[in-house]
Structure formats: structure tokens, C-alpha cells
Amino acid sequence: MSTPLRKAVIPAAGKGTRLLPLTESFPKEMLSVRGHPMIYYTLREAVLSGVEEVYIVVSRRKGPLWRYLEGEWARDLEGQGGDLPRLELIEQPEPKGSGEALWRVRELVENGPFAWMMPDFVLFGDRPPLVQMLEAFGRYGADVVGLLEITKGRERLFGNVGLVKGEFLSEGVMVIKDLSGKAPGTLPMGGERVYKAVGRWILSPSIFPLLLQTRGKGEWDDTPALQELCRRQRVLGVLLKGEGFDVGNLAGYRAACLDGASGRC
């Protein structure tokens, strides 16, 4: 598959606090989701999207994850329909936030667009999120984020962040006007359905100055920079087709498992 998107970044050094007690002594990214480690799906998506280089920001304290990424992942993904990318591990000694993780790789991706892929978002369907998003990226040349339509009753399965407002440019493609930040509680529903940004972005290097400008005290989160990006330049949201799950929280993780054919992870 020919694609202008050669590089991807996956942050995987966080503590996984939303999944306690499951992550008390085991990396979130290695929890089983329908028979595979959570991060397997993100790596498979990169393969099927034609990505050539993958940078994973990870902590050495996550021994099982580090060992998996040193070799086993390649065996799991052989024969998946694409060439395996070159994978490089970037150490983040302390879990200082997704913004700090992204800042660590700036010199590796500053020459062009790259995918920013959260491993705790999983989508089951005919085409992976990045493949769907690349169509809009190729057509319009703007930064792109994946969107899910959340219907009433499913809001409890998702973290309270990333609600979007905007106008549809074409079928399934929205010009993002506003992106909500992180907040406590359940995802608020303003009606029967809302649109939510998920952990899939195609970004240009213009995100890095915004990361510095929006850095606060304490954890360095990427959300304020992404909010500012949506305010300052054209960002498109692509409505993803498939069944998406936030497997970074207990309710979403359990739902992803129960909706599988086996009814278990």
C-alpha cells in the first residue's frame, strides 16, 4: 500500500490508572483483548496502513511489554498483509504524560506528517482507523483525527474527553471547530448522539510548538495542544466505520471483551 504517511508514534509508558486493579502489576498494553495483547491491534493497524517506521515511547519498568516489543510482536504480525515496519523503542523513564512522550520523538518525526496512535483505542471492522483516515488526509492535506459516533447508553464506556463540534465538509468528514478537554465523570450527552475524537491522529510537525505553549505544571498532557491545533488550523474529523472501544477504562475494556465471539478476553 502506497501512503504519504511513513511514521507512527505510540505512547506506552503510562501507569494505566484507569484500569486498576488490572494494571497493578501488569502493563496495560499487554492486557488481553479478544485473544491478543492490547497493543497488538495498534501495531497491526500500522502494518496495514503502510507505515514504515514506528516509535514506541515506553518504560523499562514494563518488563513484559518491553520484551514483547523486542521480538514477539513481529512473529504475531507475520502474514497480516503488509510489510513489517522498523520499530524503535524510545525510553520514557517516568510517566510524565502523553505530551512529554510526544515531545521526546520530535526530532524523529519533524520532517513530515506522522500518526499519533493511542494503544488503548481498539476498533473492530473491515478497515483499520488509519486506513480510513488516510483517504481524507490524501484528499485534503489537513491534519486528521478519528471520530466515533457515541449513542445514548454507551457514553459510560468512554473517558470524558474529546467531544467535538464542527460542520460536515462531506459525507463522514467534519471540519473540527471545538475539542473538549479532560474532565471528571461520564461523557456528557447533549442529545441522542455525540461525536468523540479517539486516539488516532495524523499530525504535522506544527503540533510541537503548541505542545510547548500549552505545557502546564504536573503531568504534560497532549490534549491542550490538540485543542489549540483545532482552534488555529484546519483539522478534519473522519467518522470511523466499525465498532470502537476505549479499552483504557474498566467499562470499555469489559465491553470489548464481552462483545467478542467468545464473550471473554
Secondary structure, DSSP 8 states (H G I E B T S, - for coil): ---S--EEEEEE-S--GGGTTTTSSS-GGGSEETTEEHHHHHHHHHHHTT--EEEEEE-TT-HHHHHIIIIIHHHHHTTSSS---EEEEEE-SS---HHHHHHHTHHHHTTS-EEEE-TTEEEESSS-HHHHHHHHHHHH-SEEEEEEEEETT-GGGS-S--BEEEEEEETTEEEEEEE----SSS---SSSEEEEEEEEEEE-TTHHHHHHHT--SSS--SHHHHHHHHHHS-EEEEE--SEEEETTSHHHHHHHHHTSTTS--
